[in-house]
Amino acid sequence: MTKNVFAAIDLGTNSCRLLIADEEGRELCKEIVTTRLGEGMYPEMKFTAEAFARGLDCLKNFAELMKKYGVTKYRAIATAGCRMASNGAEFVKKVLDEAEIKLEVIDGYEEARLNLKGALVNVKGKAPYVLVYDLGGGSTEITLATNSDNPEILHTISIPWGARNATEAFGLENYNPESAAKLRDEIKKQVSGFCLDCRLGDYDGKVCCVATSSTPLRLTSWVRQYGEYDRERADGEEVTVSELDRVIGEVNAMSREKLAQMPYVGEKRSFIFQAASIIFKTIYDGLGVQKLTASLKSAKDGIIDELVEKNGKTHKIG
């Protein structure tokens, strides 16, 4: 009997992730490529020709890896970038035609649900409820849910700002107090609305917080002074907001060139790290949490779990 091999692709506004696993959920291959798909998208809200080509090349390479590992079922999702870009549908069609990958452009709710499913692995049993937030390149999702084997989403919001589009819209490659204040105000409004709508105060003392994406993993590596960005080591680590505040203060005091030299940031990420740090801090301040858990596990892991458990909504290769 032929064994199944599953794959998950998560195409974001800045990075594209691939996870291939066997039918027991054991990892066979994992890749993360910085496509910068949303670079130059603002203000026309259109993928540039260069970004379009980078994204397509990445997915062609992922298609080859899926063939190499004999993937039998997969789910490939695209998030904020493809939701917002005027040529997003054209990109999705090109990917299907040339990479033979069927991209599913999901909404903010589905993105939050998949992130929740993946991220819960790191906080099981910590509290009855969980706050999950995923800071992406083009949007940021915040979710309140039960911390259980079959989590129930109590409330979720998709904020239309992430590290990539906020950098371009607010001119934040280098820290600027005025621009930073404008971005903070935008995020504060959204977070305040979330807290009111879900009556977050009613859950005081019953909630743990987990943050997905590379920003918390990079900041955690910095807090712990690993000497390098080590996402595997940072995965599941809990840090206090006072520790994060100290490091983000250092970030804000650095030029982009200086950030590029930091082992926790690097050249590619340096362009968007100021905006990422501003959004990240504004959200945890607004939520009123005192500590959080950094998580490498996110939507791609949620997809694999569902393919393994119940096959979900899948597509056969070829």
C-alpha positions in Angstrom: 0.0 0.0 0.0 1.4 3.4 -1.0 2.0 5.7 1.9 0.9 9.3 1.8 3.3 12.2 2.0 1.8 15.5 2.8 2.9 19.1 2.1 1.9 22.5 3.2 2.8 25.8 1.5 2.2 29.2 3.2 2.8 32.1 0.9 3.0 35.3 2.8 3.8 38.9 1.8 7.4 38.6 2.7 8.2 34.9 3.0 7.1 31.5 1.6 7.2 28.4 3.7 7.1 24.7 2.7 6.7 21.8 5.1 6.7 18.2 3.9 5.8 15.4 6.3 5.0 11.7 6.3 1.5 10.3 7.2 2.5 10.2 10.9 3.2 14.0 10.7 7.0 13.5 11.0 8.9 16.3 9.2 10.7 15.3 6.0 11.6 18.7 4.6 11.2 22.3 5.6 12.1 25.4 3.6 11.6 29.1 4.2 12.4 31.5 1.3 12.3 35.3 1.6 10.4 36.2 -1.6 9.7 39.8 -0.7 6.5 39.3 -2.7 5.0 42.5 -1.3 8.1 44.7 -1.9 7.1 47.8 -3.8 3.4 46.9 -3.7 2.4 50.0 -1.8 0.8 52.4 -2.8 -0.5 51.0 -6.1 -1.3 47.7 -4.4 0.2 45.6 -7.2 3.0 43.0 -7.3 6.0 44.4 -9.1 7.4 42.4 -12.0 10.5 41.5 -10.0 8.5 40.4 -6.9 6.1 38.4 -9.2 9.1 36.6 -10.7 10.7 35.9 -7.2 7.4 34.4 -5.9 6.9 32.3 -9.0 10.5 31.0 -9.0 10.2 30.0 -5.3 7.0 28.0 -5.9 8.5 26.3 -9.0 11.4 25.2 -6.7 8.9 24.0 -4.1 7.0 22.0 -6.7 10.3 20.2 -7.6 10.8 19.4 -3.9 7.3 18.1 -3.6 7.9 15.8 -6.5 11.3 14.7 -5.1 9.6 13.6 -1.8 6.7 12.0 -3.5 4.0 14.3 -2.1 0.6 12.8 -2.6 -1.6 15.5 -1.0 -1.0 19.1 -0.3 -2.6 22.4 0.6 -1.1 25.7 -0.6 -2.4 28.9 0.9 -1.7 32.5 0.0 -2.5 35.3 2.5 -2.5 39.1 2.7 -0.3 39.9 -0.3 -2.5 38.0 -2.7 -5.7 39.2 -1.0 -4.7 42.8 -1.5 -2.7 42.9 -4.8 -4.7 43.9 -7.9 -2.7 41.3 -9.8 -3.0 38.7 -7.2 -5.4 36.6 -9.3 -3.0 36.8 -12.2 -0.2 35.5 -9.9 -2.3 32.6 -8.7 -3.1 31.6 -12.3 0.6 31.8 -13.3 1.6 29.6 -10.4 -1.0 27.0 -11.5 0.1 27.2 -15.1 3.9 27.1 -14.5 4.4 25.4 -11.1 1.3 23.3 -11.2 0.5 24.3 -7.7 -3.1 25.4 -6.9 -2.9 28.3 -4.5 -5.8 29.0 -2.3 -6.2 32.7 -1.3 -7.6 32.5 2.2 -9.2 35.2 4.3 -8.0 36.5 7.7 -10.3 34.2 9.7 -8.9 31.0 8.0 -5.3 32.4 8.4 -6.0 32.9 12.1 -7.5 29.4 12.5 -4.6 27.7 10.9 -2.1 29.7 12.9 -4.0 28.8 16.1 -3.9 25.1 15.3 -0.1 25.2 14.7 0.8 27.5 17.6 -1.1 25.7 20.3 1.5 23.0 20.4 3.8 25.3 22.4 1.3 26.4 25.0 -0.8 23.4 25.8 -1.9 23.4 29.4 -0.5 26.8 30.2 -3.9 28.5 30.7 -7.6 27.8 29.8 -7.5 30.4 27.0 -4.9 31.6 24.5 -4.1 34.7 22.6 -2.4 34.0 19.3 -1.0 36.7 17.1 0.8 36.4 13.9 2.7 39.3 12.5 3.1 38.9 8.8 4.3 41.0 5.9 1.0 42.4 4.9 -1.4 41.8 7.8 -1.4 40.8 11.5 -4.0 38.4 13.0 -4.9 38.4 16.7 -7.1 35.5 18.0 -8.6 34.7 21.4 -9.5 31.0 21.7 -9.9 28.1 24.1 -6.7 26.3 24.8 -7.9 22.8 24.1 -7.4 19.9 21.7 -10.3 21.2 19.5 -9.9 25.0 20.1 -12.9 27.3 19.7 -12.2 30.7 18.3 -13.9 33.2 20.5 -12.9 36.3 18.6 -10.4 37.2 15.8 -9.3 40.2 13.9 -7.1 40.7 10.8 -5.2 44.0 11.0 -4.3 45.2 7.5 -0.8 46.1 8.4 2.3 43.9 8.6 6.1 44.5 8.5 6.4 44.9 4.8 3.5 47.2 3.9 3.8 49.3 7.0 7.5 49.9 6.3 6.6 51.3 2.8 3.4 53.2 3.8 5.0 54.9 6.8 8.6 55.3 5.6 10.1 53.2 8.3 13.3 51.6 6.9 15.0 53.7 9.6 13.3 54.6 12.8 11.5 58.0 12.7 9.6 59.1 15.8 6.8 60.8 13.9 6.2 57.9 11.5 6.5 55.4 14.3 3.8 57.3 16.3 1.4 57.3 13.2 1.9 53.5 12.9 1.4 52.9 16.6 -1.9 54.9 16.5 -3.2 52.8 13.6 -2.4 49.6 15.5 -3.7 50.8 18.8 -7.1 51.5 17.3 -7.4 48.0 16.0 -6.1 46.3 19.2 -8.4 48.5 21.4 -11.4 47.4 19.2 -10.4 43.8 19.5 -10.1 44.0 23.4 -13.5 45.6 23.7 -15.2 43.3 21.2 -14.0 40.1 22.9 -14.3 41.5 26.5 -10.7 40.5 27.1 -10.8 41.9 30.6 -13.2 39.0 31.6 -10.4 36.5 30.9 -7.8 38.2 33.2 -5.5 35.6 34.7 -6.8 32.8 32.5 -5.0 33.6 29.2 -1.5 32.8 27.9 -0.1 34.5 24.8 1.8 32.9 21.9 3.3 34.9 19.0 4.1 33.3 15.6 6.3 34.5 12.7 10.0 35.4 12.6 9.8 38.6 14.6 9.2 37.0 18.1 11.7 34.3 17.2 14.3 36.9 16.3 13.6 39.1 19.3 13.7 36.0 21.6 17.1 35.0 20.1 18.3 38.5 20.9 16.9 38.5 24.4 18.6 35.2 25.1 21.8 36.3 23.4 22.2 33.1 21.3 24.7 34.9 19.2 22.7 34.2 16.1 19.1 34.0 14.9 18.1 30.5 15.9 14.5 29.9 15.2 14.6 26.2 16.2 16.1 27.1 19.6 13.8 30.0 20.2 10.7 28.0 19.3 8.6 27.5 22.5 10.7 29.9 24.6 8.8 32.2 26.9 10.0 35.8 27.4 8.8 38.7 29.4 7.6 42.0 27.9 10.2 43.9 29.9 12.9 41.8 28.2 11.3 42.5 24.8 11.0 46.2 25.7 14.7 46.4 26.3 15.7 44.8 23.0 13.1 46.8 21.0 14.5 49.9 22.5 17.9 48.9 21.1 16.3 48.2 17.8 14.7 51.7 17.6 18.1 53.3 18.3 19.8 51.6 15.4 20.0 52.6 11.7 19.0 50.1 9.1 22.7 49.6 8.2 23.4 48.7 11.9 20.5 46.3 12.1 21.8 44.6 8.9 25.0 43.8 10.9 23.1 42.3 13.8 23.1 38.5 13.8 19.5 38.4 14.9 18.3 40.6 12.0 20.5 40.5 8.9 20.5 42.4 5.6 17.2 41.2 4.1 15.2 41.6 7.3 16.8 44.9 8.3 14.6 46.9 5.8 11.3 45.9 7.6 12.5 45.3 11.2 11.7 48.7 12.6 8.0 48.5 11.5 7.8 44.8 12.7 9.1 45.8 16.2 6.8 48.8 16.4 3.7 46.6 15.5 4.9 43.8 17.8 5.3 46.0 20.9 2.1 48.0 20.3 0.1 44.8 20.2 1.5 43.2 23.3 1.1 46.5 25.1 -2.5 46.8 23.9 -3.3 43.2 25.0 -1.8 43.9 28.4 0.2 40.6 28.5 3.2 40.3 30.7 5.0 37.5 28.9 4.6 35.5 25.7 5.8 32.4 24.0 7.6 32.6 20.6 6.4 30.0 18.2 7.9 28.7 15.0 4.8 26.5 14.5 2.1 28.3 12.6 -0.2 27.9 9.6 1.9 25.4 7.8 1.9 23.1 10.8 -1.8 23.5 11.2 -2.2 22.4 7.5 -0.1 19.3 8.0 -2.0 18.4 11.2 -5.3 18.5 9.3 -3.9 16.6 6.3 -2.7 13.9 8.7 -5.8 13.8 10.9 -8.6 14.1 8.4 -7.1 15.0 5.0 -8.8 18.4 5.1 -9.3 20.2 1.7 -6.5 18.7 -0.4 -5.3 18.6 -3.9 -3.5 15.7 -5.5 -0.1 16.4 -7.2 -0.1 16.2 -10.9 
